[in-house]
Amino acid sequence: MTHELTLARDDFAEILTIATMGVRGAKSGFSVRLDFADGELTATGPGAAGTAPASGQWPGAVLIDGALAWHLSSRLPTPDPFTLAAADGRLIMGGFSMAACLMDVAPKAVDLVLGAGYRDVLVAVERHGESKVVASVGASAIALARAASSRAVATATRALKGFGVTRAEIDQALLAALRRQASS
């Protein structure tokens, strides 16, 4: 099934720019989430969201690569009004398309702070659960956060090996710290 929205090109460029404020860099791992309700398209990124009037029909949510959305915000195809289509795992704009995760049913987006980092992603997973965070910032953000955490734990394990501290102990301490931060 193809879903389509129509909105002003400049409005879409503006909400992408806002939503990608915290997604600077080619390998951020964060996704931008596109939601449509009550005649408004909302683009949500880590720490920022923008809305614009739109019309049409849309799945529960669409996730697109945040870094690509950031680059795209200043290079949108020229038709105005602008048509977005979502079908078969793609977001289509004119003659351009990009991979997308289309969710027929999606939980409410999880808000992260502007400039959120990997620690913020892991705290959000502890606070809201993995499925809600995946539906907000994408699975790659969680995978990159876990990889960064694993590297930090490995470094700490090597540094504390002479004191008899094990990786399991450091893993437990890290998990306790994330849970403490998630509950505050």
C-alpha positions in Angstrom: 0.0 0.0 0.0 1.3 3.5 -0.9 0.7 6.3 1.6 1.0 9.9 0.3 1.1 13.3 1.9 1.1 16.7 0.2 2.7 19.8 1.9 4.6 22.9 1.0 8.2 22.1 0.0 9.7 24.9 2.2 7.7 23.6 5.2 9.1 20.1 4.7 12.6 21.5 4.4 12.2 23.5 7.6 10.9 20.7 9.7 13.7 18.4 8.5 16.2 21.1 9.4 14.7 21.4 12.9 14.4 17.6 13.4 18.1 17.1 12.4 19.6 19.7 14.7 20.9 16.9 16.9 22.0 14.7 14.0 25.1 16.4 12.7 27.5 14.0 11.2 27.4 11.2 8.7 27.5 8.4 11.2 25.2 9.5 14.0 23.1 6.4 13.8 20.0 8.4 14.7 16.8 8.2 12.7 14.2 11.0 12.0 10.6 10.0 12.6 7.8 11.3 10.4 4.3 11.2 12.0 1.0 12.5 10.6 -2.0 13.4 12.7 -4.7 16.0 12.7 -3.5 17.6 9.4 0.1 18.0 10.5 3.3 16.2 9.6 5.8 16.0 12.5 9.5 15.3 12.0 11.1 14.2 15.2 14.9 13.8 15.7 17.0 13.5 18.8 16.1 16.6 20.8 14.0 18.5 18.3 10.8 18.3 16.4 9.1 20.4 13.8 5.5 20.3 12.4 4.0 21.5 9.1 0.5 21.4 7.7 -0.1 18.5 5.3 -2.9 16.4 3.8 -3.2 12.8 2.8 -2.8 9.5 4.5 0.2 8.1 6.3 1.2 4.9 8.2 1.6 5.1 12.0 5.2 6.4 11.6 8.1 6.4 9.1 11.7 6.3 10.2 14.5 7.6 7.9 18.2 7.9 8.3 18.9 11.1 10.3 22.2 12.0 8.5 20.6 11.6 5.1 17.6 13.6 6.2 20.0 16.4 7.3 21.7 16.4 3.9 18.3 16.2 2.2 16.8 19.2 4.0 18.7 21.7 1.8 18.4 19.6 -1.4 14.8 18.7 -1.8 13.3 18.1 -5.2 11.7 21.3 -6.5 8.0 20.6 -7.0 5.7 22.7 -4.8 3.4 21.6 -3.3 5.6 18.7 -2.4 4.5 15.0 -2.3 5.9 12.4 0.0 5.1 8.8 -0.6 5.8 5.8 1.7 5.7 2.3 0.2 7.6 -1.0 0.2 10.2 0.2 2.7 11.0 3.5 0.9 10.3 7.2 1.3 9.7 8.6 -2.2 10.0 12.3 -3.1 9.8 13.0 -6.8 12.4 11.0 -8.6 14.3 10.3 -5.3 13.8 7.6 -2.8 15.5 6.4 0.3 15.2 3.4 2.6 12.6 3.8 5.3 11.1 1.8 8.1 7.3 2.0 7.8 5.3 1.3 10.9 1.6 0.8 10.6 1.3 1.1 14.4 3.8 3.1 16.3 4.2 4.0 20.0 4.4 7.7 21.0 7.9 9.0 20.1 10.5 9.1 22.9 11.9 12.5 23.4 15.7 12.8 23.8 17.6 15.9 24.7 19.1 18.0 22.0 22.6 16.7 21.2 21.7 13.3 22.7 24.6 10.9 22.8 24.9 7.2 23.3 24.5 7.4 27.1 21.2 9.2 26.5 20.0 6.4 24.2 20.9 3.7 26.7 19.1 5.6 29.5 16.1 5.9 27.3 16.1 2.2 26.6 16.1 1.5 30.4 13.4 4.1 31.0 11.0 3.4 28.1 12.0 -0.1 26.8 13.8 -1.0 23.6 10.8 -1.2 21.3 9.7 2.4 22.0 13.3 3.7 21.5 13.7 1.8 18.3 10.4 3.3 17.0 11.8 6.8 17.8 15.5 6.9 16.9 16.0 3.6 15.1 17.8 0.4 15.8 21.1 1.6 14.6 21.3 4.3 17.3 20.8 1.6 19.9 23.4 -0.7 18.3 25.9 2.1 18.1 25.3 3.1 21.7 25.8 -0.5 22.9 29.0 -0.8 20.8 30.3 2.4 22.4 29.4 1.1 25.8 31.1 -2.2 25.2 34.3 -0.4 24.1 34.3 1.7 27.2 33.7 -1.3 29.4 36.6 -3.1 27.7 38.9 -0.1 28.3 37.9 0.0 31.9 38.4 -3.7 32.3 41.9 -3.5 31.0 42.7 -0.5 33.2 41.3 -2.2 36.4 42.6 -5.7 35.6 45.5 -5.3 38.1 43.0 -4.5 40.8 41.1 -7.8 40.2 38.0 -6.0 38.8 36.2 -8.2 36.2 34.3 -7.2 33.1 31.1 -8.7 34.7 31.6 -6.3 37.7 32.0 -3.3 35.4 29.0 -4.4 33.3 26.9 -4.6 36.5 28.1 -1.2 37.6 27.2 0.3 34.3 23.8 -1.2 34.2 23.1 0.0 37.8 24.2 3.6 36.7 21.9 3.5 33.6 19.0 2.3 35.7 19.6 5.0 38.3 19.7 7.7 35.7 16.6 6.3 34.0 14.6 6.5 37.3 15.5 10.1 38.0 
